[in-house]
């Protein structure tokens, strides 16, 4: 699979499908098939041992039609331009689905954070920020954390950008620590959005909340918070996994205890044991007989090879692009409902938007306010997607793209082509 799979082709295929259903001619939406800007930079760093190494970085702005570009920065050894372009486009449509005034952007640096010292991480971050500084800013492009980056990395970006500007600019990034203007509830936001979408979809499908079973692939920030909040809502989380593999207990897992265990550095699920727990692979987790499956790891986990073995009634995409396009068709034919990534995991960008709003207005909201606003936006977005999907007899993913492509194209056509 690996070599021929290009995530950007995936995005274009879905956009074409939505545009055809909306009755657009190619001229109507040609412009949104191409990223507006792609920047590739070299990042020379003096390593802790005195050697100089050069890392490669990217920042892509897919669209600024509806507002500043918005999207994370990932530090990962397999980052490449096609992946960053796809993620930037997903952000455009994700922001449009939940109707917040942003376009899509994404960034990345090819590096393995687990092999870098804190000093090296800081140097990479500061130099990378300086290299992309001409195209980022609170009115232009607002980065955020992603795979391999966190609130600390955002602090360094904000500080570097502020030093270059000569004054404090908290609104240049979101996902910052609270003392630097971060939003309360931001770290839980993506997982909370997954939980809200799961409950909304189960309800719409006429399935009970109490006693429904869940398997979560990936126990990073999104997966662990999703598992915790679904567990609190009365769903029975029976399986979770991380890079080392998964654990399964048909009677339900003690999620708070597992999260506590994983919070110690170096602790992995392969070493976790308890009564009634069996160890399974990540592949096995995907094919368990559960009500809900939450893939919250990396792209392309559910593909043509395993789509026929999926037994969950509902897939809620915590990760970006966990379902390959070939798998979508197979799952749809089999009657399995997918709550798509651009809806299900949009909680993070919604609360990032709240953080930015607070920064540029110099105000601060309570966590209750943040969660309340988040629920309202996620509920409205879900209702719109569910209703259009039912009306047009299409999947929820196509429904989400019908809404988002229409919003982006309408904005583009209202603005017109410059000059």
C-alpha positions as a Markdown table, in Angstrom:
| # | Residue | x | y | z |
|---|---|---|---|---|
| 1 | Unk | 0.0 | 0.0 | 0.0 |
| 2 | Unk | 2.5 | 2.5 | 1.4 |
| 3 | Unk | 4.3 | 3.8 | -1.6 |
| 4 | Unk | 1.5 | 4.6 | -4.0 |
| 5 | Unk | -0.8 | 6.1 | -1.4 |
| 6 | Unk | -0.9 | 9.9 | -1.8 |
| 7 | Unk | -3.2 | 11.5 | 0.8 |
| 8 | Unk | -3.6 | 14.6 | -1.4 |
| 9 | Unk | -5.2 | 12.5 | -4.1 |
| 10 | Unk | -7.7 | 11.3 | -1.5 |
| 11 | Unk | -8.7 | 14.9 | -0.7 |
| 12 | Unk | -9.2 | 15.8 | -4.4 |
| 13 | Unk | -11.3 | 12.7 | -5.0 |
| 14 | Unk | -13.7 | 13.6 | -2.1 |
| 15 | Unk | -13.8 | 17.3 | -3.3 |
| 16 | Unk | -14.6 | 16.2 | -6.9 |
| 17 | Unk | -17.4 | 13.9 | -5.6 |
| 18 | Unk | -19.0 | 16.7 | -3.5 |
| 19 | Unk | -18.6 | 19.3 | -6.3 |
| 20 | Unk | -20.4 | 16.9 | -8.8 |
| 21 | Unk | -23.3 | 16.4 | -6.3 |
| 22 | Unk | -23.5 | 20.2 | -5.9 |
| 23 | Unk | -23.7 | 20.6 | -9.6 |
| 24 | Unk | -20.6 | 22.7 | -9.9 |
| 25 | Unk | -18.7 | 23.0 | -13.2 |
| 26 | Unk | -14.9 | 22.5 | -13.0 |
| 27 | Unk | -14.4 | 26.3 | -13.2 |
| 28 | Unk | -16.5 | 26.9 | -10.1 |
| 29 | Unk | -14.1 | 25.1 | -7.8 |
| 30 | Unk | -10.8 | 24.6 | -9.8 |
| 31 | Unk | -9.1 | 27.2 | -7.5 |
| 32 | Unk | -9.7 | 25.2 | -4.3 |
| 33 | Unk | -7.9 | 22.1 | -5.7 |
| 34 | Unk | -4.5 | 23.8 | -5.4 |
| 35 | Unk | -2.9 | 25.1 | -2.2 |
| 36 | Unk | -2.3 | 28.9 | -2.3 |
| 37 | Unk | 1.2 | 28.7 | -0.9 |
| 38 | Unk | 3.8 | 25.9 | -0.3 |
| 39 | Unk | 6.9 | 26.9 | 1.6 |
| 40 | Unk | 9.8 | 24.5 | 2.0 |
| 41 | Unk | 12.7 | 25.5 | 4.3 |
| 42 | Unk | 16.1 | 24.3 | 5.4 |
| 43 | Unk | 16.7 | 24.4 | 9.2 |
| 44 | Unk | 20.4 | 24.3 | 10.1 |
| 45 | Unk | 21.0 | 23.4 | 13.8 |
| 46 | Unk | 24.0 | 23.1 | 16.0 |
| 47 | Unk | 23.3 | 19.8 | 17.8 |
| 48 | Unk | 24.1 | 19.2 | 21.5 |
| 49 | Unk | 27.3 | 17.5 | 20.5 |
| 50 | Unk | 28.5 | 20.5 | 18.4 |
| 51 | Unk | 27.7 | 19.0 | 15.0 |
| 52 | Unk | 25.7 | 20.9 | 12.5 |
| 53 | Unk | 22.7 | 19.1 | 11.0 |
| 54 | Unk | 20.1 | 20.4 | 8.5 |
| 55 | Unk | 16.4 | 19.5 | 8.9 |
| 56 | Unk | 13.8 | 20.1 | 6.3 |
| 57 | Unk | 10.5 | 21.9 | 7.2 |
| 58 | Unk | 7.3 | 22.8 | 5.4 |
| 59 | Unk | 4.4 | 25.2 | 5.8 |
| 60 | Unk | 1.4 | 25.0 | 3.4 |
| 61 | Unk | -1.5 | 27.4 | 3.2 |
| 62 | Unk | -4.3 | 25.6 | 1.3 |
| 63 | Unk | -6.9 | 28.4 | 1.5 |
| 64 | Unk | -7.3 | 31.8 | 3.1 |
| 65 | Unk | -10.7 | 32.4 | 1.4 |
| 66 | Unk | -12.8 | 32.4 | 4.6 |
| 67 | Unk | -10.1 | 33.8 | 6.9 |
| 68 | Unk | -6.5 | 33.2 | 8.1 |
| 69 | Unk | -5.0 | 29.8 | 7.5 |
| 70 | Unk | -5.2 | 27.5 | 10.5 |
| 71 | Unk | -3.5 | 24.2 | 11.2 |
| 72 | Unk | -1.0 | 22.3 | 13.2 |
| 73 | Unk | 2.8 | 21.7 | 12.9 |
| 74 | Unk | 4.0 | 18.1 | 13.2 |
| 75 | Unk | 7.5 | 16.9 | 14.0 |
| 76 | Unk | 7.8 | 13.4 | 12.6 |
| 77 | Unk | 10.4 | 11.4 | 10.7 |
| 78 | Unk | 7.9 | 10.6 | 7.8 |
| 79 | Unk | 6.6 | 14.1 | 7.2 |
| 80 | Unk | 6.5 | 15.0 | 3.5 |
| 81 | Unk | 5.0 | 17.7 | 1.3 |
| 82 | Unk | 2.1 | 15.5 | 0.1 |
| 83 | Unk | 1.0 | 14.7 | 3.6 |
| 84 | Unk | 1.3 | 18.4 | 4.7 |
| 85 | Unk | -0.7 | 19.5 | 1.6 |
| 86 | Unk | -3.5 | 17.0 | 2.4 |
| 87 | Unk | -3.7 | 18.0 | 6.0 |
| 88 | Unk | -3.8 | 21.7 | 5.1 |
| 89 | Unk | -6.7 | 21.0 | 2.7 |
| 90 | Unk | -8.5 | 18.9 | 5.4 |
| 91 | Unk | -8.2 | 21.9 | 7.7 |
| 92 | Unk | -9.9 | 24.2 | 5.1 |
| 93 | Unk | -12.9 | 21.9 | 5.0 |
| 94 | Unk | -12.9 | 21.1 | 8.7 |
| 95 | Unk | -13.1 | 24.9 | 9.5 |
| 96 | Unk | -15.9 | 25.3 | 6.9 |
| 97 | Unk | -17.9 | 22.3 | 8.3 |
| 98 | Unk | -18.0 | 23.8 | 11.8 |
| 99 | Unk | -18.4 | 27.3 | 10.2 |
| 100 | Unk | -15.5 | 29.1 | 11.9 |
| 101 | Unk | -13.9 | 31.9 | 9.9 |
| 102 | Unk | -10.6 | 30.2 | 9.0 |
| 103 | Unk | -9.0 | 28.6 | 6.0 |
| 104 | Unk | -6.6 | 25.7 | 6.2 |
| 105 | Unk | -2.9 | 25.4 | 6.7 |
| 106 | Unk | -0.4 | 22.8 | 8.0 |
| 107 | Unk | 3.3 | 22.5 | 8.7 |
| 108 | Unk | 5.9 | 19.9 | 9.5 |
| 109 | Unk | 9.5 | 19.3 | 10.2 |
| 110 | Unk | 11.2 | 16.0 | 9.3 |
| 111 | Unk | 12.7 | 14.9 | 12.6 |
| 112 | Unk | 12.2 | 12.3 | 15.3 |
| 113 | Unk | 11.4 | 14.1 | 18.5 |
| 114 | Unk | 12.2 | 11.0 | 20.6 |
| 115 | Unk | 15.8 | 11.2 | 19.5 |
| 116 | Unk | 16.3 | 15.0 | 20.1 |
| 117 | Unk | 17.3 | 16.8 | 23.3 |
| 118 | Unk | 15.1 | 19.6 | 24.6 |
| 119 | Unk | 17.8 | 22.1 | 23.5 |
| 120 | Unk | 17.7 | 20.6 | 19.9 |
| 121 | Unk | 13.9 | 20.7 | 19.8 |
| 122 | Unk | 14.0 | 24.4 | 20.9 |
| 123 | Unk | 16.6 | 25.3 | 18.3 |
| 124 | Unk | 14.7 | 23.6 | 15.5 |
| 125 | Unk | 11.5 | 25.3 | 16.6 |
| 126 | Unk | 13.0 | 28.8 | 16.8 |
| 127 | Unk | 14.9 | 28.5 | 13.5 |
| 128 | Unk | 11.8 | 27.0 | 11.8 |
| 129 | Unk | 9.6 | 29.8 | 13.2 |
| 130 | Unk | 12.1 | 32.4 | 11.9 |
| 131 | Unk | 12.0 | 30.7 | 8.4 |
| 132 | Unk | 8.2 | 30.7 | 8.2 |
| 133 | Unk | 7.7 | 34.0 | 10.0 |
| 134 | Unk | 7.0 | 36.0 | 6.8 |
| 135 | Unk | 3.9 | 34.0 | 6.1 |
| 136 | Unk | 2.5 | 33.4 | 9.6 |
| 137 | Unk | 0.7 | 35.8 | 12.0 |
| 138 | Unk | -2.6 | 36.3 | 13.8 |
| 139 | Unk | -4.2 | 37.7 | 10.6 |
| 140 | Unk | -2.4 | 35.4 | 8.2 |
| 141 | Unk | -1.8 | 31.9 | 9.4 |
| 142 | Unk | -2.1 | 30.5 | 12.9 |
| 143 | Unk | -0.1 | 27.3 | 13.7 |
| 144 | Unk | -1.1 | 24.9 | 16.5 |
| 145 | Unk | 0.3 | 21.6 | 18.0 |
| 146 | Unk | 0.1 | 18.3 | 16.1 |
| 147 | Unk | 1.9 | 14.9 | 16.1 |
| 148 | Unk | 5.2 | 15.4 | 17.9 |
| 149 | Unk | 4.6 | 18.9 | 19.1 |
| 150 | Unk | 2.9 | 20.3 | 22.2 |
| 151 | Unk | 2.2 | 23.4 | 24.3 |
| 152 | Unk | 5.9 | 23.9 | 25.0 |
| 153 | Unk | 6.7 | 24.0 | 21.3 |
| 154 | Unk | 3.9 | 26.6 | 20.8 |
| 155 | Unk | 5.5 | 28.7 | 23.6 |
| 156 | Unk | 8.8 | 28.8 | 21.7 |
| 157 | Unk | 7.0 | 29.7 | 18.4 |
| 158 | Unk | 5.1 | 32.5 | 20.1 |
| 159 | Unk | 8.2 | 33.8 | 21.8 |
| 160 | Unk | 10.3 | 33.7 | 18.6 |
| 161 | Unk | 7.6 | 35.4 | 16.6 |
| 162 | Unk | 7.2 | 38.0 | 19.3 |
| 163 | Unk | 10.9 | 38.7 | 19.5 |
| 164 | Unk | 11.0 | 39.2 | 15.7 |
| 165 | Unk | 8.0 | 41.5 | 15.8 |
| 166 | Unk | 9.4 | 43.5 | 18.8 |
| 167 | Unk | 6.2 | 43.0 | 20.9 |
| 168 | Unk | 4.1 | 40.2 | 22.4 |
| 169 | Unk | 1.9 | 38.4 | 19.9 |
| 170 | Unk | 0.0 | 35.7 | 21.7 |
| 171 | Unk | -2.5 | 35.2 | 18.8 |
| 172 | Unk | 0.2 | 33.9 | 16.4 |
| 173 | Unk | -0.3 | 30.3 | 17.7 |
| 174 | Unk | -3.0 | 28.3 | 19.6 |
| 175 | Unk | -2.6 | 25.4 | 21.9 |
| 176 | Unk | -0.4 | 27.5 | 24.2 |
| 177 | Unk | 0.0 | 27.0 | 27.9 |
| 178 | Unk | -2.7 | 28.8 | 30.0 |
| 179 | Unk | -0.3 | 31.4 | 31.4 |
| 180 | Unk | 0.6 | 32.5 | 27.9 |
| 181 | Unk | -3.0 | 33.0 | 26.8 |
| 182 | Unk | -4.0 | 29.4 | 26.2 |
| 183 | Unk | -7.6 | 28.4 | 26.3 |
| 184 | Unk | -9.0 | 26.5 | 29.2 |
| 185 | Unk | -10.3 | 23.1 | 27.9 |
| 186 | Unk | -8.1 | 23.2 | 24.8 |
| 187 | Unk | -6.1 | 20.0 | 25.7 |
| 188 | Unk | -9.4 | 18.1 | 26.0 |
| 189 | Unk | -11.1 | 19.8 | 23.1 |
| 190 | Unk | -10.5 | 17.3 | 20.2 |
| 191 | Unk | -11.4 | 14.3 | 22.4 |
| 192 | Unk | -14.5 | 16.2 | 23.7 |
| 193 | Unk | -15.6 | 16.8 | 20.1 |
| 194 | Unk | -15.2 | 13.1 | 19.4 |
| 195 | Unk | -17.3 | 12.3 | 22.4 |
| 196 | Unk | -20.0 | 14.8 | 21.4 |
| 197 | Unk | -20.1 | 13.5 | 17.8 |
| 198 | Unk | -20.2 | 9.9 | 19.0 |
| 199 | Unk | -23.3 | 10.6 | 21.3 |
| 200 | Unk | -25.0 | 12.6 | 18.5 |
| 201 | Unk | -24.5 | 9.9 | 15.9 |
| 202 | Unk | -25.6 | 7.0 | 18.2 |
| 203 | Unk | -28.7 | 9.0 | 19.0 |
| 204 | Unk | -29.4 | 9.7 | 15.4 |
| 205 | Unk | -28.9 | 6.0 | 14.5 |
| 206 | Unk | -31.3 | 5.0 | 17.3 |
| 207 | Unk | -28.6 | 3.1 | 19.3 |
| 208 | Unk | -28.5 | 3.3 | 23.1 |
| 209 | Unk | -25.7 | 5.2 | 24.8 |
| 210 | Unk | -25.6 | 3.1 | 28.0 |
| 211 | Unk | -23.8 | -0.2 | 27.5 |
| 212 | Unk | -22.6 | 0.5 | 23.9 |
| 213 | Unk | -19.1 | -0.8 | 23.5 |
| 214 | Unk | -16.1 | 1.2 | 22.2 |
| 215 | Unk | -12.6 | 0.3 | 20.9 |
| 216 | Unk | -10.1 | 3.2 | 20.7 |
| 217 | Unk | -7.0 | 2.9 | 18.5 |
| 218 | Unk | -4.3 | 5.2 | 19.7 |
| 219 | Unk | -3.9 | 6.5 | 23.3 |
| 220 | Unk | -2.3 | 9.9 | 22.5 |
| 221 | Unk | -4.1 | 13.1 | 23.5 |
| 222 | Unk | -7.2 | 12.5 | 21.2 |
| 223 | Unk | -7.6 | 8.8 | 21.9 |
| 224 | Unk | -7.1 | 8.9 | 25.7 |
| 225 | Unk | -9.5 | 11.9 | 26.2 |
| 226 | Unk | -12.1 | 10.3 | 23.9 |
| 227 | Unk | -11.8 | 7.0 | 25.9 |
| 228 | Unk | -12.1 | 8.9 | 29.2 |
| 229 | Unk | -15.1 | 11.0 | 28.2 |
| 230 | Unk | -17.0 | 8.2 | 26.5 |
| 231 | Unk | -16.3 | 6.0 | 29.6 |
| 232 | Unk | -17.7 | 8.9 | 31.8 |
| 233 | Unk | -20.8 | 9.0 | 29.6 |
| 234 | Unk | -21.6 | 5.4 | 30.3 |
| 235 | Unk | -20.2 | 3.7 | 27.2 |
| 236 | Unk | -18.2 | 0.5 | 27.8 |
| 237 | Unk | -14.6 | 1.0 | 26.5 |
| 238 | Unk | -13.5 | -2.6 | 25.9 |
| 239 | Unk | -10.2 | -2.0 | 24.0 |
| 240 | Unk | -7.5 | 0.6 | 23.6 |
| 241 | Unk | -4.1 | 0.6 | 22.0 |
| 242 | Unk | -0.8 | 2.5 | 21.5 |
| 243 | Unk | 2.3 | 2.0 | 19.4 |
| 244 | Unk | 3.2 | -1.2 | 21.4 |
| 245 | Unk | -0.2 | -2.9 | 20.7 |
| 246 | Unk | -3.6 | -3.1 | 22.4 |
| 247 | Unk | -5.4 | -4.5 | 25.4 |
| 248 | Unk | -8.9 | -6.0 | 25.4 |
| 249 | Unk | -11.4 | -6.8 | 28.1 |
| 250 | Unk | -15.0 | -7.6 | 26.9 |
| 251 | Unk | -16.3 | -6.6 | 30.4 |
| 252 | Unk | -14.8 | -3.1 | 30.0 |
| 253 | Unk | -11.5 | -1.5 | 30.9 |
| 254 | Unk | -10.7 | 0.8 | 33.8 |
| 255 | Unk | -9.9 | 3.8 | 31.6 |
| 256 | Unk | -8.9 | 6.3 | 34.4 |
| 257 | Unk | -6.4 | 3.7 | 35.7 |
| 258 | Unk | -5.0 | 3.0 | 32.2 |
| 259 | Unk | -4.5 | 6.8 | 31.5 |
| 260 | Unk | -2.8 | 7.1 | 34.9 |
| 261 | Unk | -0.5 | 4.2 | 34.0 |
| 262 | Unk | 0.4 | 5.7 | 30.6 |
| 263 | Unk | 1.1 | 9.1 | 32.0 |
| 264 | Unk | 4.5 | 7.8 | 33.4 |
| 265 | Unk | 7.2 | 8.2 | 30.7 |
| 266 | Unk | 8.2 | 4.9 | 29.2 |
| 267 | Unk | 5.0 | 3.1 | 30.2 |
| 268 | Unk | 3.4 | 1.2 | 27.2 |
| 269 | Unk | 0.3 | -0.9 | 27.0 |
| 270 | Unk | 2.3 | -4.0 | 26.1 |
| 271 | Unk | 3.4 | -4.1 | 29.7 |
| 272 | Unk | 0.0 | -3.3 | 31.2 |
| 273 | Unk | -1.8 | -6.2 | 32.9 |
| 274 | Unk | -4.9 | -6.8 | 34.9 |
| 275 | Unk | -7.8 | -9.2 | 35.5 |
| 276 | Unk | -9.6 | -10.3 | 32.3 |
| 277 | Unk | -7.2 | -8.4 | 30.0 |
| 278 | Unk | -5.8 | -10.0 | 26.9 |
| 279 | Unk | -3.2 | -8.4 | 24.6 |
| 280 | Unk | -4.1 | -7.8 | 21.0 |
| 281 | Unk | -2.4 | -6.1 | 18.0 |
| 282 | Unk | -3.5 | -2.8 | 16.6 |
| 283 | Unk | -4.9 | -4.7 | 13.5 |
| 284 | Unk | -7.0 | -6.9 | 15.7 |
| 285 | Unk | -8.4 | -4.0 | 17.6 |
| 286 | Unk | -9.8 | -2.5 | 14.4 |
| 287 | Unk | -11.8 | -5.7 | 13.7 |
| 288 | Unk | -13.3 | -6.3 | 17.2 |
| 289 | Unk | -17.1 | -6.7 | 17.5 |
| 290 | Unk | -18.0 | -3.3 | 19.1 |
| 291 | Unk | -20.7 | -0.7 | 18.7 |
| 292 | Unk | -18.2 | 2.1 | 18.1 |
| 293 | Unk | -14.6 | 2.1 | 16.7 |
| 294 | Unk | -12.5 | 5.3 | 17.3 |
| 295 | Unk | -9.4 | 5.3 | 15.1 |
| 296 | Unk | -7.3 | 8.0 | 16.8 |
| 297 | Unk | -3.8 | 7.0 | 15.5 |
| 298 | Unk | -2.5 | 7.8 | 12.0 |
| 299 | Unk | -3.8 | 8.0 | 8.4 |
| 300 | Unk | -4.9 | 5.1 | 6.3 |
| 301 | Unk | -5.4 | 2.6 | 9.1 |
| 302 | Unk | -8.7 | 1.3 | 7.7 |
| 303 | Unk | -8.1 | 0.3 | 4.1 |
| 304 | Unk | -9.2 | -2.0 | 1.3 |
| 305 | Unk | -7.3 | -4.9 | 3.0 |
| 306 | Unk | -9.2 | -4.8 | 6.3 |
| 307 | Unk | -12.5 | -3.0 | 5.5 |
| 308 | Unk | -14.4 | -6.2 | 5.1 |
| 309 | Unk | -13.3 | -7.4 | 8.5 |
| 310 | Unk | -14.6 | -4.3 | 10.4 |
| 311 | Unk | -17.5 | -5.3 | 12.7 |
| 312 | Unk | -18.2 | -2.0 | 14.5 |
| 313 | Unk | -21.6 | -0.3 | 13.7 |
| 314 | Unk | -20.1 | 3.2 | 13.9 |
| 315 | Unk | -16.6 | 4.5 | 13.1 |
| 316 | Unk | -15.8 | 7.9 | 14.7 |
| 317 | Unk | -12.6 | 9.3 | 13.1 |
| 318 | Unk | -10.5 | 10.8 | 15.9 |
| 319 | Unk | -7.4 | 10.9 | 13.6 |
| 320 | Unk | -7.1 | 12.7 | 10.3 |
| 321 | Unk | -7.7 | 10.5 | 7.3 |
| 322 | Unk | -7.7 | 7.1 | 9.2 |
| 323 | Unk | -10.0 | 5.6 | 6.5 |
| 324 | Unk | -8.7 | 5.2 | 2.9 |
| 325 | Unk | -11.1 | 6.2 | 0.2 |
| 326 | Unk | -11.4 | 2.6 | -1.1 |
| 327 | Unk | -12.4 | 1.5 | 2.4 |
| 328 | Unk | -15.2 | 4.1 | 2.5 |
| 329 | Unk | -17.0 | 2.5 | -0.4 |
| 330 | Unk | -16.7 | -1.0 | 1.1 |
| 331 | Unk | -17.9 | 0.2 | 4.6 |
| 332 | Unk | -20.8 | 2.2 | 3.0 |
| 333 | Unk | -22.0 | -0.9 | 1.2 |
| 334 | Unk | -21.8 | -2.9 | 4.4 |
| 335 | Unk | -24.0 | -0.3 | 6.2 |
| 336 | Unk | -21.3 | 0.9 | 8.6 |
| 337 | Unk | -21.7 | 4.5 | 9.5 |
| 338 | Unk | -18.6 | 6.8 | 9.6 |
| 339 | Unk | -18.6 | 10.1 | 11.4 |
| 340 | Unk | -15.9 | 11.7 | 9.3 |
| 341 | Unk | -12.7 | 13.3 | 10.6 |
| 342 | Unk | -13.6 | 16.8 | 9.4 |
| 343 | Unk | -16.6 | 16.8 | 11.7 |
| 344 | Unk | -15.7 | 14.4 | 14.5 |
| 345 | Unk | -12.2 | 15.8 | 15.4 |
| 346 | Unk | -13.0 | 19.4 | 14.7 |
| 347 | Unk | -13.3 | 20.1 | 18.5 |
| 348 | Unk | -9.6 | 21.0 | 18.6 |
| 349 | Unk | -9.8 | 23.7 | 15.9 |
| 350 | Unk | -13.0 | 25.1 | 17.4 |
| 351 | Unk | -11.4 | 25.7 | 20.8 |
| 352 | Unk | -8.2 | 26.9 | 19.0 |
| 353 | Unk | -10.5 | 29.5 | 17.4 |
| 354 | Unk | -11.9 | 30.4 | 20.9 |
| 355 | Unk | -8.3 | 30.8 | 22.1 |
| 356 | Unk | -7.4 | 33.1 | 19.2 |
| 357 | Unk | -10.6 | 35.2 | 19.7 |
| 358 | Unk | -9.6 | 35.6 | 23.4 |
| 359 | Unk | -6.0 | 36.6 | 22.5 |
| 360 | Unk | -6.9 | 39.2 | 19.9 |
| 361 | Unk | -9.6 | 40.7 | 22.2 |
| 362 | Unk | -7.5 | 40.3 | 25.4 |
| 363 | Unk | -10.3 | 38.6 | 27.3 |
| 364 | Unk | -10.5 | 35.2 | 29.0 |
| 365 | Unk | -13.3 | 32.7 | 29.2 |
| 366 | Unk | -14.0 | 30.1 | 31.8 |
| 367 | Unk | -13.7 | 26.4 | 31.0 |
| 368 | Unk | -17.5 | 26.1 | 31.3 |
| 369 | Unk | -18.0 | 28.8 | 28.7 |
| 370 | Unk | -15.5 | 27.1 | 26.4 |
| 371 | Unk | -17.2 | 23.7 | 26.7 |
| 372 | Unk | -20.6 | 25.2 | 26.3 |
| 373 | Unk | -19.7 | 27.1 | 23.1 |
| 374 | Unk | -17.9 | 24.0 | 21.8 |
| 375 | Unk | -21.0 | 21.7 | 22.3 |
| 376 | Unk | -23.2 | 24.2 | 20.6 |
| 377 | Unk | -21.0 | 24.5 | 17.5 |
| 378 | Unk | -20.4 | 20.7 | 17.3 |
| 379 | Unk | -24.2 | 19.9 | 17.7 |
| 380 | Unk | -25.1 | 22.4 | 15.0 |
| 381 | Unk | -22.5 | 21.0 | 12.6 |
| 382 | Unk | -23.6 | 17.5 | 13.3 |
| 383 | Unk | -27.3 | 18.3 | 12.6 |
| 384 | Unk | -26.4 | 20.0 | 9.4 |
| 385 | Unk | -24.3 | 17.1 | 8.2 |
| 386 | Unk | -26.8 | 14.4 | 9.2 |
| 387 | Unk | -29.7 | 16.2 | 7.6 |
| 388 | Unk | -28.0 | 16.9 | 4.2 |
| 389 | Unk | -26.6 | 13.3 | 4.2 |
| 390 | Unk | -30.2 | 11.9 | 4.7 |
| 391 | Unk | -31.7 | 14.3 | 2.2 |
| 392 | Unk | -29.2 | 13.5 | -0.6 |
| 393 | Unk | -28.9 | 9.8 | 0.4 |
| 394 | Unk | -25.1 | 10.0 | 0.8 |
| 395 | Unk | -22.6 | 9.1 | 3.5 |
| 396 | Unk | -21.9 | 11.5 | 6.4 |
| 397 | Unk | -18.4 | 12.1 | 4.9 |
| 398 | Unk | -20.0 | 13.2 | 1.6 |
| 399 | Unk | -22.5 | 15.2 | 3.5 |
| 400 | Unk | -19.8 | 17.0 | 5.4 |
| 401 | Unk | -17.9 | 17.8 | 2.2 |
| 402 | Unk | -21.2 | 19.0 | 0.5 |
| 403 | Unk | -21.5 | 21.6 | 3.3 |
| 404 | Unk | -17.8 | 22.6 | 3.5 |
| 405 | Unk | -17.1 | 22.6 | -0.3 |
| 406 | Unk | -20.2 | 24.8 | -0.8 |
| 407 | Unk | -19.1 | 27.3 | 1.9 |
| 408 | Unk | -15.5 | 27.6 | 0.5 |
| 409 | Unk | -16.7 | 27.8 | -3.1 |
| 410 | Unk | -19.4 | 30.4 | -2.3 |
| 411 | Unk | -16.9 | 32.5 | -0.4 |
| 412 | Unk | -14.3 | 32.2 | -3.3 |
| 413 | Unk | -16.9 | 33.1 | -5.9 |
| 414 | Unk | -18.2 | 36.1 | -3.9 |
| 415 | Unk | -14.7 | 37.4 | -3.6 |
| 416 | Unk | -14.0 | 36.7 | -7.3 |
| 417 | Unk | -10.6 | 36.0 | -8.9 |
| 418 | Unk | -8.0 | 38.7 | -8.3 |
| 419 | Unk | -7.0 | 40.8 | -10.2 |
